């Protein structure tokens, strides 16, 4: 695992634990709702993560893009499938998405190298 990927995961987990430990009912409920939204249902988790990747790219949230790319790879999404989702995001979001697309592809390269 690359150092960048390891740092991202460790920081995310640490901060999520700290946030949830505060006991804020609205925040805890939101985190639960977020986790439940990506579980299998009428759409499988894999499809939902692909949708999350596209939406996060349009919204230009690098942390969210990274999280969804990681989950996509964990759920077996291929590079070609990830690129199709990113292509949809670029069409919807326009050229302002390009810097986020660059970072997404950099992370995708890292994830692919890790699984090789």
N, C-alpha and C positions, 0 to 999 in steps of 0.2 A: 504494500500500500504506500502510495506517495506520501511525503510529509505533509503536503498541502491538504490532501484528502483526509489524512489522519487528524490534522489540526481542526479541520472543518467539523468532522464527526464529534471529536472530543469537546470542542467548544459548544456545539449545538446541544449535546447531551447535558453538559454541565449547566448551561444557562437554562435549559428547559427544566431541569431539576430544581434550580434555584427559584425560578418563576413559580412553578407549581407548589413549592414548599411554603410560599407566602400565604397560601390558602384562600386566595381570591376566588370566590364562587364563579363570577362571570368568566374570569380567565381560565379556570380549571374546566368549566363547562365548554368553553370554546375549544380548548385543546382536545377534549374528549370528542366533541362534534367533528373536529378536523380529522381525527384518527378514524372515526366511524365512517366518515364520508368516503374514505378510500378502501373500505372493505368490500369484498365480493357482494354483489347484489344483482340487480337486473343487468348491470355491467360488471365485468370482472375487474379485480384490482389492477391488473395490468393496463386495461383500457383507461381506467380512471387516472392512473399515473401518467399515461401519455397525454390525456386531456389536461392534467395538472401542469405538465411540462409546457404545453403550448400556451396555456393561460398565464403561467408565471413569466414566460418569455415576453408575451404581449404587455404584461404589467411591469416588465423590466426589473424583476426582483432576483438578483443574482443568487442569494441564499436559497430562494425557493427553486430556482432553476437547478441549482446544484443538488438539492434534496431530491427533486423529482427525477433528475437524470440518474442519480445513484439508485433510487428505488426502481426505475425502469430497467436498469441493467440487472439488478437483483431479481427482477421478475421475468428476465429473458428477452427484453426488448432488444432487437438487433440495431446495429448502427444505422442501417438503411431506414428502419422504422423511426428511430429517433430523428433522423434528418428530415423525414417526411413531416413529422410533428413540428419540427423547427421551421420547416418551409411554410407550413400553414401559419405559424406565428408571425413569420416575417411578412407574409401577405396581409394579415390582419393588422399587425402593428406598424408596418412601414419601416422605412430606413432607420428610424431611431432605435430599432431593435438590434441593428447590426453589431454594436459594441458588445451587447449581451450574447449575441450569437457567437461572437469570437470566443468569449469566455466559456460558453457552453461547449464549443467544439474542443477547446483546450482540455476541459475536464473530461469530455468523452474520450479524447485520446488517452488520457491518464487511466481511465476506467478500462479501456480496451487493452492497454499495455499490461495492466494489473491482471487481467483475466487470461492473457496469452501465456 
